[in-house]
Amino acid sequence: MPFTHRNIKADLEDIGFKFDGAPDLEFRTATAALALEQSALSYQRVPPGYRFPYGHTHKTQEEVYVVVRGSGRMKVDEEIVELAEWDAVRVPPGSWRGYEAGPEGLEILVVGAPNLGEGTREDVEGRRDWWAAQ
């Protein structure tokens, strides 16, 4: 088959509970379900006023965060970026990043490249409460 079709909300498992945060945090990874070869894709819904509990960085993967609904803030290294619907933020490898939702919540699509395949753990470093102040 030359293409793959999936519904992110209906077809993909919500693994938000694995992040030990807000009970209504939603996190769905589409990379395997779409059989992506060169990139990665995830969907996240962060509840109103909630800060994602982990910050992370990648050795080789570049990521683009696209706000599809709501608002919030993102911390990239030491800089705070205000987010509104349809904002896109590119984060290069080696930069730390984390985000939090505004009063109406935050829904984002995250596109990463290259696809890390089975090497995800080797490429990413995460820290709980990385963005503890501010």
SVG drawing of the C-alpha trace seen along z (x, -y; Angstrom):
<svg xmlns="http://www.w3.org/2000/svg" viewBox="-12 -35 35 37">
<polyline fill="none" stroke="black" stroke-width="0.4" points="0.0,0.0 1.5,-3.4 0.0,-5.3 -1.2,-4.9 -4.4,-6.3 -5.2,-6.5 -7.4,-8.7 -5.1,-10.0 -7.9,-10.3 -9.9,-7.1 -7.2,-4.7 -4.2,-5.4 -3.8,-4.5 -3.7,-7.4 -0.5,-6.9 -0.8,-10.2 -1.1,-8.2 2.5,-7.0 3.8,-10.5 2.7,-10.5 1.0,-13.9 -2.5,-15.2 -5.1,-12.4 -6.6,-14.0 -3.2,-14.5 -3.6,-13.0 -0.6,-11.8 -0.8,-9.7 2.1,-8.6 1.4,-8.2 4.9,-7.2 4.4,-3.4 0.7,-3.5 1.4,-5.6 4.5,-3.5 6.6,-6.7 10.1,-6.1 11.8,-9.5 9.9,-11.4 7.9,-11.0 4.5,-12.4 2.6,-12.8 -0.5,-14.5 -0.7,-15.9 -3.5,-17.6 -2.4,-19.4 -5.2,-20.3 -5.8,-24.0 -3.0,-25.5 -1.0,-22.3 2.8,-22.1 4.0,-18.9 6.0,-17.2 9.1,-16.5 11.5,-18.6 13.7,-16.9 16.4,-17.2 17.5,-15.2 21.0,-14.4 20.0,-14.2 16.2,-14.9 14.8,-18.2 11.2,-18.8 8.5,-21.2 5.6,-21.9 2.4,-23.2 -0.4,-24.5 -3.7,-23.4 -6.0,-24.6 -5.6,-26.6 -2.6,-28.5 0.3,-28.2 4.0,-28.8 7.0,-26.9 10.5,-27.0 13.3,-26.4 16.6,-26.3 16.2,-29.5 13.8,-31.4 10.0,-31.5 7.8,-31.6 4.1,-32.5 2.0,-30.2 -1.2,-30.8 -3.3,-28.7 -1.4,-27.8 2.0,-29.0 4.9,-26.7 8.1,-26.4 11.2,-24.6 13.5,-23.2 17.0,-22.0 18.8,-19.0 20.6,-19.8 18.1,-22.3 16.0,-21.6 12.2,-22.1 9.0,-21.9 5.6,-23.4 2.5,-24.3 -1.1,-25.0 -3.0,-28.3 -6.4,-28.7 -8.2,-26.9 -5.7,-24.1 -3.1,-23.3 -3.3,-20.9 -0.2,-20.3 1.1,-18.2 4.8,-17.4 6.8,-16.4 10.3,-15.1 13.0,-14.2 14.8,-12.0 12.7,-9.0 14.6,-7.5 13.1,-4.0 14.2,-1.7 16.9,-4.2 14.6,-6.7 16.0,-6.0 19.6,-6.6 18.7,-9.9 16.5,-11.6 17.4,-12.8 14.5,-13.8 14.2,-15.4 11.2,-15.6 10.5,-19.1 13.1,-20.5 11.0,-23.7 10.3,-24.0 10.5,-27.8 9.1,-30.7"/>
</svg>
